[in-house]
């Protein structure tokens, strides 16, 4: 039994190492254009943090281009989340495990605490199980309660493979062109009522889908 566990652990380590290697090789090959990136550059220049939100199926590229900034990422407690956490830690992210279905309230509270203590936050607001491109409350609530601006990011990929998953996860082909389009900062007043906050959530969902369409329109 001990030998079997050693073999399993060794295979798991090798698989995680290979995943990180493949993710780095793929992303480094891409020709990336970022539109309205000046909004992020200006915030970082002023040492101001923000909440960055992008759809689950397009998450690879926004995470890659913002690597090395010691941002905090919210990742589900699923097995897929285990693998993704390995990649993100390799890219310099702090990882919080939780979602809207498992550990959600605790994870949201931890995220808000990190945001209040001078950390930028990244969220896939339709994860971990969808519905696809439907914005849940986490990103808006984190921005509202922390006072940080919310920035939405749309992603377009010229050549890609779509996985057979709920989010139609997009895997770029080597050397293809990709576009990222950032929104202007959205500031959310902490005094907003439940109804007013719900309206902001709907508006952000519409805006993020518009950015997704804009990022893909050149392809």
C-alpha positions as CSV (number, residue, x, y, z in Angstrom):
1,X,0.0,0.0,0.0
2,X,2.8,2.4,0.8
3,X,4.6,1.7,-2.5
4,X,1.3,2.2,-4.3
5,X,0.7,5.6,-2.6
6,X,4.3,6.7,-3.5
7,X,3.6,5.8,-7.2
8,X,0.3,7.7,-7.1
9,X,1.9,10.8,-5.5
10,X,4.7,10.6,-8.1
11,X,2.3,10.4,-11.0
12,X,0.2,13.3,-9.6
13,X,3.3,15.5,-9.2
14,X,4.4,14.7,-12.7
15,X,1.0,15.5,-14.1
16,X,0.9,18.8,-12.2
17,X,4.4,19.7,-13.5
18,X,3.4,18.8,-17.1
19,X,0.2,20.9,-16.9
20,X,2.2,24.0,-15.7
21,X,4.8,23.5,-18.4
22,X,2.2,23.1,-21.2
23,X,0.2,26.2,-20.0
24,X,3.4,28.3,-20.0
25,X,4.5,27.1,-23.5
26,X,1.0,27.7,-24.9
27,X,0.5,31.1,-23.5
28,X,4.0,32.3,-24.4
29,X,3.3,31.4,-28.0
30,X,0.2,33.7,-28.3
31,X,0.1,37.0,-30.0
32,X,-1.8,39.1,-27.4
33,X,-3.4,42.5,-27.9
34,X,-4.8,44.4,-24.8
35,X,-7.3,47.2,-25.4
36,X,-7.8,49.8,-22.7
37,X,-5.1,48.3,-20.6
38,X,-4.2,51.8,-19.6
39,X,-6.9,51.7,-16.9
40,X,-5.0,48.9,-15.2
41,X,-1.6,50.5,-15.8
42,X,-2.8,53.7,-14.2
43,X,-4.2,52.0,-11.2
44,X,-1.0,50.1,-10.7
45,X,1.0,53.2,-11.2
46,X,-0.9,54.8,-8.3
47,X,-0.5,51.6,-6.2
48,X,-4.3,51.1,-6.3
49,X,-5.8,47.7,-6.3
50,X,-8.9,46.5,-8.1
51,X,-11.3,43.5,-8.7
52,X,-10.8,41.9,-12.1
53,X,-13.7,39.8,-13.5
54,X,-13.8,37.6,-16.6
55,X,-15.8,34.6,-17.8
56,X,-14.9,31.1,-16.7
57,X,-14.6,29.7,-20.2
58,X,-12.1,32.5,-21.1
59,X,-10.1,32.6,-17.9
60,X,-6.7,31.4,-19.1
61,X,-5.6,34.6,-20.9
62,X,-6.5,37.2,-18.2
63,X,-4.8,35.1,-15.6
64,X,-1.7,34.7,-17.8
65,X,-1.3,38.4,-18.7
66,X,-1.7,39.5,-15.1
67,X,0.7,36.9,-13.6
68,X,3.5,37.9,-11.2
69,X,1.4,40.6,-9.5
70,X,0.6,38.7,-6.3
71,X,-3.1,39.0,-7.0
72,X,-5.6,36.8,-5.3
73,X,-7.6,34.3,-7.3
74,X,-10.9,32.6,-6.2
75,X,-10.8,28.9,-7.3
76,X,-13.4,26.2,-6.7
77,X,-12.8,23.2,-4.4
78,X,-13.3,20.8,-7.3
79,X,-10.6,18.4,-8.8
80,X,-10.3,20.8,-11.7
81,X,-9.7,23.6,-9.2
82,X,-6.9,21.5,-7.7
83,X,-5.1,21.5,-11.1
84,X,-5.8,25.2,-11.8
85,X,-4.5,26.2,-8.4
86,X,-1.1,24.6,-9.3
87,X,-0.9,26.7,-12.5
88,X,-1.9,29.9,-10.7
89,X,0.5,29.5,-7.8
90,X,3.2,29.0,-10.4
91,X,2.2,32.3,-11.9
92,X,2.5,34.1,-8.6
93,X,-1.2,34.2,-7.5
94,X,-2.5,33.7,-4.0
95,X,-5.3,31.2,-4.1
96,X,-8.6,31.1,-2.1
97,X,-10.6,27.9,-2.4
98,X,-14.3,28.2,-2.5
99,X,-17.3,28.9,-4.8
100,X,-21.0,29.9,-4.8
101,X,-21.8,26.2,-4.1
102,X,-19.1,25.0,-1.7
103,X,-17.5,27.3,0.9
104,X,-18.9,30.3,-0.9
105,X,-19.8,32.6,2.1
106,X,-16.5,31.9,3.8
107,X,-14.5,32.4,0.5
108,X,-16.3,35.7,-0.2
109,X,-15.6,36.9,3.3
110,X,-11.9,36.0,2.9
111,X,-11.8,37.7,-0.5
112,X,-13.2,40.9,0.9
113,X,-10.7,40.9,3.7
114,X,-7.8,40.5,1.2
115,X,-9.3,43.3,-0.9
116,X,-9.5,45.6,2.1
117,X,-5.9,44.8,2.9
118,X,-4.5,46.1,-0.3
119,X,-4.8,43.1,-2.6
120,X,-6.2,42.9,-6.1
121,X,-8.7,40.2,-6.7
122,X,-9.5,38.0,-9.7
123,X,-12.9,36.3,-10.1
124,X,-14.7,34.3,-12.7
125,X,-18.3,35.4,-11.9
126,X,-20.1,32.6,-13.7
127,X,-18.1,29.8,-12.1
128,X,-17.7,27.2,-11.0
129,X,-20.8,25.6,-12.6
130,X,-22.6,28.3,-14.5
131,X,-25.0,29.2,-16.0
132,X,-22.5,30.3,-18.6
133,X,-22.0,34.1,-19.0
134,X,-24.4,34.8,-16.1
135,X,-22.8,37.1,-13.6
136,X,-23.2,36.0,-10.0
137,X,-22.9,38.5,-7.1
138,X,-19.3,37.8,-5.9
139,X,-17.4,40.3,-8.0
140,X,-19.8,43.1,-7.4
141,X,-20.1,42.5,-3.7
142,X,-16.4,42.3,-3.3
143,X,-15.9,45.6,-5.0
144,X,-18.8,47.2,-3.1
145,X,-17.6,46.1,0.4
146,X,-13.9,46.7,-0.2
147,X,-14.2,50.0,-2.0
148,X,-12.0,48.8,-4.9
149,X,-13.0,49.5,-8.5
150,X,-14.3,46.6,-10.6
151,X,-12.8,46.0,-14.0
152,X,-14.4,43.6,-16.5
153,X,-12.3,41.9,-19.2
154,X,-13.6,40.4,-22.4
155,X,-11.5,37.8,-24.3
156,X,-11.4,36.9,-28.0
157,X,-9.4,34.1,-29.5
158,X,-8.9,33.7,-33.3
159,X,-8.2,30.0,-33.4
160,X,-9.3,27.8,-30.5
161,X,-10.7,24.5,-29.4
162,X,-13.9,24.4,-27.3
163,X,-14.0,21.7,-24.6
164,X,-17.2,19.8,-24.0
165,X,-17.9,21.5,-20.6
166,X,-20.6,23.7,-19.2
167,X,-18.5,26.8,-19.9
168,X,-17.3,25.8,-23.4
169,X,-13.8,26.3,-22.1
170,X,-11.6,27.9,-24.8
171,X,-8.2,26.5,-25.4
172,X,-6.2,28.7,-27.8
173,X,-4.2,27.1,-30.6
174,X,-0.4,27.7,-30.6
175,X,0.7,31.0,-32.0
176,X,-2.9,32.3,-32.5
177,X,-4.0,35.9,-32.0
178,X,-6.0,36.9,-28.9
179,X,-7.6,40.1,-27.8
180,X,-8.3,41.3,-24.2
181,X,-10.6,44.3,-23.8
182,X,-10.9,46.0,-20.4
183,X,-13.7,48.1,-19.2
184,X,-13.3,51.4,-17.4
185,X,-13.2,51.1,-13.6
186,X,-16.7,50.6,-12.1
187,X,-17.0,52.1,-8.6
188,X,-19.8,50.7,-6.5
189,X,-21.1,52.6,-3.5
190,X,-21.2,50.6,-0.3
191,X,-24.5,52.3,0.6
192,X,-26.5,50.8,-2.3
193,X,-29.6,48.9,-1.4
194,X,-30.2,45.2,-2.3
195,X,-32.3,46.3,-5.3
196,X,-29.7,48.8,-6.5
197,X,-26.9,46.3,-6.1
198,X,-28.9,43.8,-8.1
199,X,-29.2,46.3,-10.8
200,X,-25.5,46.9,-10.9
201,X,-25.0,43.1,-11.2
202,X,-27.3,43.0,-14.2
203,X,-25.5,46.0,-15.8
204,X,-22.1,44.4,-15.3
205,X,-23.3,41.2,-16.9
206,X,-24.5,43.0,-19.9
207,X,-21.2,45.0,-20.1
208,X,-19.0,41.9,-19.7
209,X,-20.9,40.2,-22.6
210,X,-20.5,43.3,-24.7
211,X,-16.7,43.3,-24.0
212,X,-16.6,39.6,-24.9
213,X,-18.2,40.4,-28.3
214,X,-15.9,43.3,-28.9
215,X,-12.8,41.2,-28.2
216,X,-14.0,38.6,-30.7
217,X,-15.3,40.9,-33.5
218,X,-11.9,41.2,-35.4
219,X,-11.8,37.4,-35.9
